[in-house]
């Protein structure tokens, strides 16, 4: 599969380097409600903790990428 990606112009090593470079900045935004870090399909966090004390909270979360059909 790697050869097919390379032939299509996809550089997996460059993508991995980019993720490594942004990881610290992403982690810096995490508060105590974050349950999972980078790499998952979607973010996981404790909504009870994140929304505690809010009046009529609304939560909108989305993960999207090329090929997503939702």
mmJSON file of the N, C-alpha and C atoms, coordinates in Angstrom:
{"data_MODEL":{"atom_site":{
"group_PDB":["ATOM","ATOM","ATOM","ATOM","ATOM","ATOM","ATOM","ATOM","ATOM","ATOM","ATOM","ATOM","ATOM","ATOM","ATOM","ATOM","ATOM","ATOM","ATOM","ATOM","ATOM","ATOM","ATOM","ATOM","ATOM","ATOM","ATOM","ATOM","ATOM","ATOM","ATOM","ATOM","ATOM","ATOM","ATOM","ATOM","ATOM","ATOM","ATOM","ATOM","ATOM","ATOM","ATOM","ATOM","ATOM","ATOM","ATOM","ATOM","ATOM","ATOM","ATOM","ATOM","ATOM","ATOM","ATOM","ATOM","ATOM","ATOM","ATOM","ATOM","ATOM","ATOM","ATOM","ATOM","ATOM","ATOM","ATOM","ATOM","ATOM","ATOM","ATOM","ATOM","ATOM","ATOM","ATOM","ATOM","ATOM","ATOM","ATOM","ATOM","ATOM","ATOM","ATOM","ATOM","ATOM","ATOM","ATOM","ATOM","ATOM","ATOM","ATOM","ATOM","ATOM","ATOM","ATOM","ATOM","ATOM","ATOM","ATOM","ATOM","ATOM","ATOM","ATOM","ATOM","ATOM","ATOM","ATOM","ATOM","ATOM","ATOM","ATOM","ATOM","ATOM","ATOM","ATOM","ATOM","ATOM","ATOM","ATOM","ATOM","ATOM","ATOM","ATOM","ATOM","ATOM","ATOM","ATOM","ATOM","ATOM","ATOM","ATOM","ATOM","ATOM","ATOM","ATOM","ATOM","ATOM","ATOM","ATOM","ATOM","ATOM","ATOM","ATOM","ATOM","ATOM","ATOM","ATOM","ATOM","ATOM","ATOM","ATOM","ATOM","ATOM","ATOM","ATOM","ATOM","ATOM","ATOM","ATOM","ATOM","ATOM","ATOM","ATOM","ATOM","ATOM","ATOM","ATOM","ATOM","ATOM","ATOM","ATOM","ATOM","ATOM","ATOM","ATOM","ATOM","ATOM","ATOM","ATOM","ATOM","ATOM","ATOM","ATOM","ATOM","ATOM","ATOM","ATOM","ATOM","ATOM","ATOM","ATOM","ATOM","ATOM","ATOM","ATOM","ATOM","ATOM","ATOM","ATOM","ATOM","ATOM","ATOM","ATOM","ATOM","ATOM","ATOM","ATOM","ATOM","ATOM","ATOM"],
"id":[1,2,3,4,5,6,7,8,9,10,11,12,13,14,15,16,17,18,19,20,21,22,23,24,25,26,27,28,29,30,31,32,33,34,35,36,37,38,39,40,41,42,43,44,45,46,47,48,49,50,51,52,53,54,55,56,57,58,59,60,61,62,63,64,65,66,67,68,69,70,71,72,73,74,75,76,77,78,79,80,81,82,83,84,85,86,87,88,89,90,91,92,93,94,95,96,97,98,99,100,101,102,103,104,105,106,107,108,109,110,111,112,113,114,115,116,117,118,119,120,121,122,123,124,125,126,127,128,129,130,131,132,133,134,135,136,137,138,139,140,141,142,143,144,145,146,147,148,149,150,151,152,153,154,155,156,157,158,159,160,161,162,163,164,165,166,167,168,169,170,171,172,173,174,175,176,177,178,179,180,181,182,183,184,185,186,187,188,189,190,191,192,193,194,195,196,197,198,199,200,201,202,203,204,205,206,207,208,209,210],
"type_symbol":["N","C","C","N","C","C","N","C","C","N","C","C","N","C","C","N","C","C","N","C","C","N","C","C","N","C","C","N","C","C","N","C","C","N","C","C","N","C","C","N","C","C","N","C","C","N","C","C","N","C","C","N","C","C","N","C","C","N","C","C","N","C","C","N","C","C","N","C","C","N","C","C","N","C","C","N","C","C","N","C","C","N","C","C","N","C","C","N","C","C","N","C","C","N","C","C","N","C","C","N","C","C","N","C","C","N","C","C","N","C","C","N","C","C","N","C","C","N","C","C","N","C","C","N","C","C","N","C","C","N","C","C","N","C","C","N","C","C","N","C","C","N","C","C","N","C","C","N","C","C","N","C","C","N","C","C","N","C","C","N","C","C","N","C","C","N","C","C","N","C","C","N","C","C","N","C","C","N","C","C","N","C","C","N","C","C","N","C","C","N","C","C","N","C","C","N","C","C","N","C","C","N","C","C","N","C","C","N","C","C"],
"label_atom_id":["N","CA","C","N","CA","C","N","CA","C","N","CA","C","N","CA","C","N","CA","C","N","CA","C","N","CA","C","N","CA","C","N","CA","C","N","CA","C","N","CA","C","N","CA","C","N","CA","C","N","CA","C","N","CA","C","N","CA","C","N","CA","C","N","CA","C","N","CA","C","N","CA","C","N","CA","C","N","CA","C","N","CA","C","N","CA","C","N","CA","C","N","CA","C","N","CA","C","N","CA","C","N","CA","C","N","CA","C","N","CA","C","N","CA","C","N","CA","C","N","CA","C","N","CA","C","N","CA","C","N","CA","C","N","CA","C","N","CA","C","N","CA","C","N","CA","C","N","CA","C","N","CA","C","N","CA","C","N","CA","C","N","CA","C","N","CA","C","N","CA","C","N","CA","C","N","CA","C","N","CA","C","N","CA","C","N","CA","C","N","CA","C","N","CA","C","N","CA","C","N","CA","C","N","CA","C","N","CA","C","N","CA","C","N","CA","C","N","CA","C","N","CA","C","N","CA","C","N","CA","C","N","CA","C","N","CA","C","N","CA","C","N","CA","C"],
"label_alt_id":[null,null,null,null,null,null,null,null,null,null,null,null,null,null,null,null,null,null,null,null,null,null,null,null,null,null,null,null,null,null,null,null,null,null,null,null,null,null,null,null,null,null,null,null,null,null,null,null,null,null,null,null,null,null,null,null,null,null,null,null,null,null,null,null,null,null,null,null,null,null,null,null,null,null,null,null,null,null,null,null,null,null,null,null,null,null,null,null,null,null,null,null,null,null,null,null,null,null,null,null,null,null,null,null,null,null,null,null,null,null,null,null,null,null,null,null,null,null,null,null,null,null,null,null,null,null,null,null,null,null,null,null,null,null,null,null,null,null,null,null,null,null,null,null,null,null,null,null,null,null,null,null,null,null,null,null,null,null,null,null,null,null,null,null,null,null,null,null,null,null,null,null,null,null,null,null,null,null,null,null,null,null,null,null,null,null,null,null,null,null,null,null,null,null,null,null,null,null,null,null,null,null,null,null,null,null,null,null,null,null],
"label_comp_id":["UNK","UNK","UNK","UNK","UNK","UNK","UNK","UNK","UNK","UNK","UNK","UNK","UNK","UNK","UNK","UNK","UNK","UNK","UNK","UNK","UNK","UNK","UNK","UNK","UNK","UNK","UNK","UNK","UNK","UNK","UNK","UNK","UNK","UNK","UNK","UNK","UNK","UNK","UNK","UNK","UNK","UNK","UNK","UNK","UNK","UNK","UNK","UNK","UNK","UNK","UNK","UNK","UNK","UNK","UNK","UNK","UNK","UNK","UNK","UNK","UNK","UNK","UNK","UNK","UNK","UNK","UNK","UNK","UNK","UNK","UNK","UNK","UNK","UNK","UNK","UNK","UNK","UNK","UNK","UNK","UNK","UNK","UNK","UNK","UNK","UNK","UNK","UNK","UNK","UNK","UNK","UNK","UNK","UNK","UNK","UNK","UNK","UNK","UNK","UNK","UNK","UNK","UNK","UNK","UNK","UNK","UNK","UNK","UNK","UNK","UNK","UNK","UNK","UNK","UNK","UNK","UNK","UNK","UNK","UNK","UNK","UNK","UNK","UNK","UNK","UNK","UNK","UNK","UNK","UNK","UNK","UNK","UNK","UNK","UNK","UNK","UNK","UNK","UNK","UNK","UNK","UNK","UNK","UNK","UNK","UNK","UNK","UNK","UNK","UNK","UNK","UNK","UNK","UNK","UNK","UNK","UNK","UNK","UNK","UNK","UNK","UNK","UNK","UNK","UNK","UNK","UNK","UNK","UNK","UNK","UNK","UNK","UNK","UNK","UNK","UNK","UNK","UNK","UNK","UNK","UNK","UNK","UNK","UNK","UNK","UNK","UNK","UNK","UNK","UNK","UNK","UNK","UNK","UNK","UNK","UNK","UNK","UNK","UNK","UNK","UNK","UNK","UNK","UNK","UNK","UNK","UNK","UNK","UNK","UNK"],
"label_asym_id":["A","A","A","A","A","A","A","A","A","A","A","A","A","A","A","A","A","A","A","A","A","A","A","A","A","A","A","A","A","A","A","A","A","A","A","A","A","A","A","A","A","A","A","A","A","A","A","A","A","A","A","A","A","A","A","A","A","A","A","A","A","A","A","A","A","A","A","A","A","A","A","A","A","A","A","A","A","A","A","A","A","A","A","A","A","A","A","A","A","A","A","A","A","A","A","A","A","A","A","A","A","A","A","A","A","A","A","A","A","A","A","A","A","A","A","A","A","A","A","A","A","A","A","A","A","A","A","A","A","A","A","A","A","A","A","A","A","A","A","A","A","A","A","A","A","A","A","A","A","A","A","A","A","A","A","A","A","A","A","A","A","A","A","A","A","A","A","A","A","A","A","A","A","A","A","A","A","A","A","A","A","A","A","A","A","A","A","A","A","A","A","A","A","A","A","A","A","A","A","A","A","A","A","A","A","A","A","A","A","A"],
"label_entity_id":["1","1","1","1","1","1","1","1","1","1","1","1","1","1","1","1","1","1","1","1","1","1","1","1","1","1","1","1","1","1","1","1","1","1","1","1","1","1","1","1","1","1","1","1","1","1","1","1","1","1","1","1","1","1","1","1","1","1","1","1","1","1","1","1","1","1","1","1","1","1","1","1","1","1","1","1","1","1","1","1","1","1","1","1","1","1","1","1","1","1","1","1","1","1","1","1","1","1","1","1","1","1","1","1","1","1","1","1","1","1","1","1","1","1","1","1","1","1","1","1","1","1","1","1","1","1","1","1","1","1","1","1","1","1","1","1","1","1","1","1","1","1","1","1","1","1","1","1","1","1","1","1","1","1","1","1","1","1","1","1","1","1","1","1","1","1","1","1","1","1","1","1","1","1","1","1","1","1","1","1","1","1","1","1","1","1","1","1","1","1","1","1","1","1","1","1","1","1","1","1","1","1","1","1","1","1","1","1","1","1"],
"label_seq_id":[1,1,1,2,2,2,3,3,3,4,4,4,5,5,5,6,6,6,7,7,7,8,8,8,9,9,9,10,10,10,11,11,11,12,12,12,13,13,13,14,14,14,15,15,15,16,16,16,17,17,17,18,18,18,19,19,19,20,20,20,21,21,21,22,22,22,23,23,23,24,24,24,25,25,25,26,26,26,27,27,27,28,28,28,29,29,29,30,30,30,31,31,31,32,32,32,33,33,33,34,34,34,35,35,35,36,36,36,37,37,37,38,38,38,39,39,39,40,40,40,41,41,41,42,42,42,43,43,43,44,44,44,45,45,45,46,46,46,47,47,47,48,48,48,49,49,49,50,50,50,51,51,51,52,52,52,53,53,53,54,54,54,55,55,55,56,56,56,57,57,57,58,58,58,59,59,59,60,60,60,61,61,61,62,62,62,63,63,63,64,64,64,65,65,65,66,66,66,67,67,67,68,68,68,69,69,69,70,70,70],
"pdbx_PDB_ins_code":[null,null,null,null,null,null,null,null,null,null,null,null,null,null,null,null,null,null,null,null,null,null,null,null,null,null,null,null,null,null,null,null,null,null,null,null,null,null,null,null,null,null,null,null,null,null,null,null,null,null,null,null,null,null,null,null,null,null,null,null,null,null,null,null,null,null,null,null,null,null,null,null,null,null,null,null,null,null,null,null,null,null,null,null,null,null,null,null,null,null,null,null,null,null,null,null,null,null,null,null,null,null,null,null,null,null,null,null,null,null,null,null,null,null,null,null,null,null,null,null,null,null,null,null,null,null,null,null,null,null,null,null,null,null,null,null,null,null,null,null,null,null,null,null,null,null,null,null,null,null,null,null,null,null,null,null,null,null,null,null,null,null,null,null,null,null,null,null,null,null,null,null,null,null,null,null,null,null,null,null,null,null,null,null,null,null,null,null,null,null,null,null,null,null,null,null,null,null,null,null,null,null,null,null,null,null,null,null,null,null],
"Cartn_x":[0.831,0.0,0.871,2.016,2.886,3.303,3.612,3.996,2.864,1.636,0.486,0.324,0.509,0.429,1.515,2.738,3.849,3.584,3.072,2.771,1.711,0.834,-0.221,0.245,1.511,2.039,1.909,1.544,1.393,2.738,3.195,4.457,4.133,4.036,3.65,4.68,5.959,7.003,6.843,6.53,6.319,5.088,4.044,2.84,3.151,3.921,4.301,5.161,6.084,6.909,6.038,5.065,4.165,3.381,2.88,2.141,3.044,4.284,5.231,5.497,5.615,5.89,4.723,3.499,2.351,1.867,2.375,1.874,1.961,3.081,3.231,2.234,2.016,1.06,-0.357,-0.686,-2.014,-2.178,-1.176,-1.252,-1.385,-0.814,-0.888,-2.317,-3.203,-4.598,-5.46,-4.92,-5.705,-5.888,-7.123,-7.443,-7.717,-8.165,-8.4,-9.538,-10.386,-11.502,-11.089,-9.909,-9.467,-9.084,-9.689,-9.46,-8.538,-8.36,-7.51,-6.744,-5.572,-4.726,-4.905,-3.923,-3.949,-3.927,-4.506,-4.419,-5.705,-6.609,-7.883,-8.769,-9.805,-10.728,-11.419,-11.717,-12.366,-11.832,-12.068,-11.631,-12.496,-11.87,-12.593,-12.365,-13.448,-13.311,-14.5,-14.316,-15.354,-16.318,-17.459,-18.418,-18.985,-19.16,-19.663,-18.73,-17.438,-16.443,-16.34,-16.323,-16.154,-17.336,-18.545,-19.744,-20.311,-19.658,-20.155,-20.315,-21.427,-21.67,-22.154,-22.293,-22.77,-24.29,-24.869,-26.31,-26.683,-27.428,-27.889,-26.739,-25.77,-24.638,-25.048,-24.335,-24.504,-23.124,-23.016,-21.745,-21.826,-20.9,-20.792,-19.37,-19.223,-17.906,-17.914,-16.833,-16.779,-15.361,-15.246,-13.981,-14.265,-13.464,-13.717,-12.394,-12.457,-11.276,-11.674,-10.698,-10.957,-11.633,-12.737,-13.442,-14.561,-14.682,-15.752,-17.089,-18.025,-19.322,-20.467,-20.26,-21.332,-21.989],
"Cartn_y":[-1.198,0.0,1.255,1.218,2.389,2.822,1.861,2.205,2.918,2.48,3.126,4.55,4.743,6.096,6.98,6.473,7.246,7.609,6.657,6.905,7.986,8.107,9.12,10.464,10.517,11.773,11.939,10.886,10.942,10.628,11.491,11.282,11.001,9.731,9.34,9.815,9.751,10.206,11.697,12.488,13.927,14.17,13.393,13.531,13.205,12.158,11.796,12.876,13.463,14.561,15.756,16.076,17.203,16.961,15.738,15.413,15.521,15.062,15.171,16.631,17.486,18.905,19.621,19.22,19.915,19.302,18.136,17.418,18.244,18.909,19.688,20.839,21.499,22.609,22.105,20.949,20.371,19.995,19.314,18.918,20.127,21.254,22.464,22.979,22.579,23.025,22.11,20.98,19.993,20.412,20.383,20.603,19.271,19.305,18.066,17.207,17.758,16.988,16.12,16.352,15.578,14.169,13.169,11.773,11.045,11.556,10.896,11.955,11.599,12.539,12.446,12.984,12.994,11.577,11.442,10.187,9.401,9.689,8.974,9.523,8.785,9.244,10.533,10.651,11.848,12.146,13.347,13.722,13.074,12.683,12.093,12.957,13.368,14.164,13.93,14.249,14.094,15.269,15.049,16.132,16.674,15.802,16.266,17.28,17.036,17.964,19.209,19.001,20.111,21.075,20.568,21.395,21.758,21.328,21.586,23.084,23.444,24.839,25.712,25.162,25.956,25.941,27.03,27.149,26.838,25.763,25.34,25.163,24.324,24.137,23.399,23.674,22.973,22.487,21.213,20.629,20.222,20.718,20.319,19.822,18.567,17.988,17.3,17.443,16.846,16.428,15.33,14.896,14.655,15.232,15.101,14.947,14.37,14.221,13.776,13.641,13.208,11.845,11.732,10.463,10.303,11.226,11.118,11.316,10.446,10.488,10.702,11.495,11.722,13.062],
"Cartn_z":[0.0,0.0,0.0,0.659,0.713,-0.681,-1.561,-2.929,-3.656,-3.43,-4.07,-3.554,-2.253,-1.69,-2.293,-2.332,-2.893,-4.346,-5.106,-6.518,-6.681,-5.685,-5.735,-5.173,-4.72,-4.204,-2.701,-2.0,-0.546,0.094,0.985,1.697,3.162,3.516,4.869,5.886,5.545,6.471,6.764,5.754,5.965,6.831,6.624,7.452,8.904,9.13,10.499,11.14,10.383,10.92,11.283,10.436,10.717,11.998,12.178,13.407,14.625,14.503,15.617,15.97,14.957,15.189,15.866,15.572,16.162,17.472,17.844,19.016,20.296,20.551,21.787,21.831,20.701,20.662,20.921,20.387,20.611,22.076,22.643,24.056,24.976,24.599,25.427,25.563,24.662,24.725,25.581,26.002,26.748,28.198,28.643,30.043,30.712,31.953,32.693,32.129,31.296,30.739,29.554,28.987,27.822,28.26,27.628,27.99,27.023,25.831,24.84,24.066,23.638,22.916,21.419,20.707,19.247,18.687,17.52,16.798,16.744,17.631,17.625,16.511,16.16,15.123,15.537,16.815,17.344,18.728,19.194,20.529,21.601,22.69,23.82,25.05,25.653,26.866,27.77,29.03,30.044,29.912,29.264,29.031,30.335,31.333,32.624,33.25,33.138,33.672,32.792,31.488,30.556,30.573,30.812,30.733,32.102,33.159,34.515,34.76,35.328,35.681,34.539,33.356,32.224,32.193,31.746,31.607,30.162,29.938,28.607,27.612,27.956,27.038,25.767,24.695,23.428,23.018,22.716,22.316,20.855,20.058,18.658,18.46,18.083,17.854,16.503,15.768,14.447,14.116,13.415,12.842,11.376,10.516,9.097,8.371,7.234,6.412,5.026,4.173,2.813,2.854,2.19,2.127,3.135,4.072,5.057,4.358,4.64,3.959,4.935,5.982,6.95,6.742],
"occupancy":[1.0,1.0,1.0,1.0,1.0,1.0,1.0,1.0,1.0,1.0,1.0,1.0,1.0,1.0,1.0,1.0,1.0,1.0,1.0,1.0,1.0,1.0,1.0,1.0,1.0,1.0,1.0,1.0,1.0,1.0,1.0,1.0,1.0,1.0,1.0,1.0,1.0,1.0,1.0,1.0,1.0,1.0,1.0,1.0,1.0,1.0,1.0,1.0,1.0,1.0,1.0,1.0,1.0,1.0,1.0,1.0,1.0,1.0,1.0,1.0,1.0,1.0,1.0,1.0,1.0,1.0,1.0,1.0,1.0,1.0,1.0,1.0,1.0,1.0,1.0,1.0,1.0,1.0,1.0,1.0,1.0,1.0,1.0,1.0,1.0,1.0,1.0,1.0,1.0,1.0,1.0,1.0,1.0,1.0,1.0,1.0,1.0,1.0,1.0,1.0,1.0,1.0,1.0,1.0,1.0,1.0,1.0,1.0,1.0,1.0,1.0,1.0,1.0,1.0,1.0,1.0,1.0,1.0,1.0,1.0,1.0,1.0,1.0,1.0,1.0,1.0,1.0,1.0,1.0,1.0,1.0,1.0,1.0,1.0,1.0,1.0,1.0,1.0,1.0,1.0,1.0,1.0,1.0,1.0,1.0,1.0,1.0,1.0,1.0,1.0,1.0,1.0,1.0,1.0,1.0,1.0,1.0,1.0,1.0,1.0,1.0,1.0,1.0,1.0,1.0,1.0,1.0,1.0,1.0,1.0,1.0,1.0,1.0,1.0,1.0,1.0,1.0,1.0,1.0,1.0,1.0,1.0,1.0,1.0,1.0,1.0,1.0,1.0,1.0,1.0,1.0,1.0,1.0,1.0,1.0,1.0,1.0,1.0,1.0,1.0,1.0,1.0,1.0,1.0,1.0,1.0,1.0,1.0,1.0,1.0],
"B_iso_or_equiv":[0.0,0.0,0.0,0.0,0.0,0.0,0.0,0.0,0.0,0.0,0.0,0.0,0.0,0.0,0.0,0.0,0.0,0.0,0.0,0.0,0.0,0.0,0.0,0.0,0.0,0.0,0.0,0.0,0.0,0.0,0.0,0.0,0.0,0.0,0.0,0.0,0.0,0.0,0.0,0.0,0.0,0.0,0.0,0.0,0.0,0.0,0.0,0.0,0.0,0.0,0.0,0.0,0.0,0.0,0.0,0.0,0.0,0.0,0.0,0.0,0.0,0.0,0.0,0.0,0.0,0.0,0.0,0.0,0.0,0.0,0.0,0.0,0.0,0.0,0.0,0.0,0.0,0.0,0.0,0.0,0.0,0.0,0.0,0.0,0.0,0.0,0.0,0.0,0.0,0.0,0.0,0.0,0.0,0.0,0.0,0.0,0.0,0.0,0.0,0.0,0.0,0.0,0.0,0.0,0.0,0.0,0.0,0.0,0.0,0.0,0.0,0.0,0.0,0.0,0.0,0.0,0.0,0.0,0.0,0.0,0.0,0.0,0.0,0.0,0.0,0.0,0.0,0.0,0.0,0.0,0.0,0.0,0.0,0.0,0.0,0.0,0.0,0.0,0.0,0.0,0.0,0.0,0.0,0.0,0.0,0.0,0.0,0.0,0.0,0.0,0.0,0.0,0.0,0.0,0.0,0.0,0.0,0.0,0.0,0.0,0.0,0.0,0.0,0.0,0.0,0.0,0.0,0.0,0.0,0.0,0.0,0.0,0.0,0.0,0.0,0.0,0.0,0.0,0.0,0.0,0.0,0.0,0.0,0.0,0.0,0.0,0.0,0.0,0.0,0.0,0.0,0.0,0.0,0.0,0.0,0.0,0.0,0.0,0.0,0.0,0.0,0.0,0.0,0.0,0.0,0.0,0.0,0.0,0.0,0.0],
"pdbx_formal_charge":[null,null,null,null,null,null,null,null,null,null,null,null,null,null,null,null,null,null,null,null,null,null,null,null,null,null,null,null,null,null,null,null,null,null,null,null,null,null,null,null,null,null,null,null,null,null,null,null,null,null,null,null,null,null,null,null,null,null,null,null,null,null,null,null,null,null,null,null,null,null,null,null,null,null,null,null,null,null,null,null,null,null,null,null,null,null,null,null,null,null,null,null,null,null,null,null,null,null,null,null,null,null,null,null,null,null,null,null,null,null,null,null,null,null,null,null,null,null,null,null,null,null,null,null,null,null,null,null,null,null,null,null,null,null,null,null,null,null,null,null,null,null,null,null,null,null,null,null,null,null,null,null,null,null,null,null,null,null,null,null,null,null,null,null,null,null,null,null,null,null,null,null,null,null,null,null,null,null,null,null,null,null,null,null,null,null,null,null,null,null,null,null,null,null,null,null,null,null,null,null,null,null,null,null,null,null,null,null,null,null],
"auth_seq_id":[1,1,1,2,2,2,3,3,3,4,4,4,5,5,5,6,6,6,7,7,7,8,8,8,9,9,9,10,10,10,11,11,11,12,12,12,13,13,13,14,14,14,15,15,15,16,16,16,17,17,17,18,18,18,19,19,19,20,20,20,21,21,21,22,22,22,23,23,23,24,24,24,25,25,25,26,26,26,27,27,27,28,28,28,29,29,29,30,30,30,31,31,31,32,32,32,33,33,33,34,34,34,35,35,35,36,36,36,37,37,37,38,38,38,39,39,39,40,40,40,41,41,41,42,42,42,43,43,43,44,44,44,45,45,45,46,46,46,47,47,47,48,48,48,49,49,49,50,50,50,51,51,51,52,52,52,53,53,53,54,54,54,55,55,55,56,56,56,57,57,57,58,58,58,59,59,59,60,60,60,61,61,61,62,62,62,63,63,63,64,64,64,65,65,65,66,66,66,67,67,67,68,68,68,69,69,69,70,70,70],
"auth_comp_id":["UNK","UNK","UNK","UNK","UNK","UNK","UNK","UNK","UNK","UNK","UNK","UNK","UNK","UNK","UNK","UNK","UNK","UNK","UNK","UNK","UNK","UNK","UNK","UNK","UNK","UNK","UNK","UNK","UNK","UNK","UNK","UNK","UNK","UNK","UNK","UNK","UNK","UNK","UNK","UNK","UNK","UNK","UNK","UNK","UNK","UNK","UNK","UNK","UNK","UNK","UNK","UNK","UNK","UNK","UNK","UNK","UNK","UNK","UNK","UNK","UNK","UNK","UNK","UNK","UNK","UNK","UNK","UNK","UNK","UNK","UNK","UNK","UNK","UNK","UNK","UNK","UNK","UNK","UNK","UNK","UNK","UNK","UNK","UNK","UNK","UNK","UNK","UNK","UNK","UNK","UNK","UNK","UNK","UNK","UNK","UNK","UNK","UNK","UNK","UNK","UNK","UNK","UNK","UNK","UNK","UNK","UNK","UNK","UNK","UNK","UNK","UNK","UNK","UNK","UNK","UNK","UNK","UNK","UNK","UNK","UNK","UNK","UNK","UNK","UNK","UNK","UNK","UNK","UNK","UNK","UNK","UNK","UNK","UNK","UNK","UNK","UNK","UNK","UNK","UNK","UNK","UNK","UNK","UNK","UNK","UNK","UNK","UNK","UNK","UNK","UNK","UNK","UNK","UNK","UNK","UNK","UNK","UNK","UNK","UNK","UNK","UNK","UNK","UNK","UNK","UNK","UNK","UNK","UNK","UNK","UNK","UNK","UNK","UNK","UNK","UNK","UNK","UNK","UNK","UNK","UNK","UNK","UNK","UNK","UNK","UNK","UNK","UNK","UNK","UNK","UNK","UNK","UNK","UNK","UNK","UNK","UNK","UNK","UNK","UNK","UNK","UNK","UNK","UNK","UNK","UNK","UNK","UNK","UNK","UNK"],
"auth_asym_id":["A","A","A","A","A","A","A","A","A","A","A","A","A","A","A","A","A","A","A","A","A","A","A","A","A","A","A","A","A","A","A","A","A","A","A","A","A","A","A","A","A","A","A","A","A","A","A","A","A","A","A","A","A","A","A","A","A","A","A","A","A","A","A","A","A","A","A","A","A","A","A","A","A","A","A","A","A","A","A","A","A","A","A","A","A","A","A","A","A","A","A","A","A","A","A","A","A","A","A","A","A","A","A","A","A","A","A","A","A","A","A","A","A","A","A","A","A","A","A","A","A","A","A","A","A","A","A","A","A","A","A","A","A","A","A","A","A","A","A","A","A","A","A","A","A","A","A","A","A","A","A","A","A","A","A","A","A","A","A","A","A","A","A","A","A","A","A","A","A","A","A","A","A","A","A","A","A","A","A","A","A","A","A","A","A","A","A","A","A","A","A","A","A","A","A","A","A","A","A","A","A","A","A","A","A","A","A","A","A","A"],
"auth_atom_id":["N","CA","C","N","CA","C","N","CA","C","N","CA","C","N","CA","C","N","CA","C","N","CA","C","N","CA","C","N","CA","C","N","CA","C","N","CA","C","N","CA","C","N","CA","C","N","CA","C","N","CA","C","N","CA","C","N","CA","C","N","CA","C","N","CA","C","N","CA","C","N","CA","C","N","CA","C","N","CA","C","N","CA","C","N","CA","C","N","CA","C","N","CA","C","N","CA","C","N","CA","C","N","CA","C","N","CA","C","N","CA","C","N","CA","C","N","CA","C","N","CA","C","N","CA","C","N","CA","C","N","CA","C","N","CA","C","N","CA","C","N","CA","C","N","CA","C","N","CA","C","N","CA","C","N","CA","C","N","CA","C","N","CA","C","N","CA","C","N","CA","C","N","CA","C","N","CA","C","N","CA","C","N","CA","C","N","CA","C","N","CA","C","N","CA","C","N","CA","C","N","CA","C","N","CA","C","N","CA","C","N","CA","C","N","CA","C","N","CA","C","N","CA","C","N","CA","C","N","CA","C","N","CA","C","N","CA","C","N","CA","C","N","CA","C"],
"pdbx_PDB_model_num":[1,1,1,1,1,1,1,1,1,1,1,1,1,1,1,1,1,1,1,1,1,1,1,1,1,1,1,1,1,1,1,1,1,1,1,1,1,1,1,1,1,1,1,1,1,1,1,1,1,1,1,1,1,1,1,1,1,1,1,1,1,1,1,1,1,1,1,1,1,1,1,1,1,1,1,1,1,1,1,1,1,1,1,1,1,1,1,1,1,1,1,1,1,1,1,1,1,1,1,1,1,1,1,1,1,1,1,1,1,1,1,1,1,1,1,1,1,1,1,1,1,1,1,1,1,1,1,1,1,1,1,1,1,1,1,1,1,1,1,1,1,1,1,1,1,1,1,1,1,1,1,1,1,1,1,1,1,1,1,1,1,1,1,1,1,1,1,1,1,1,1,1,1,1,1,1,1,1,1,1,1,1,1,1,1,1,1,1,1,1,1,1,1,1,1,1,1,1,1,1,1,1,1,1,1,1,1,1,1,1]
}}}
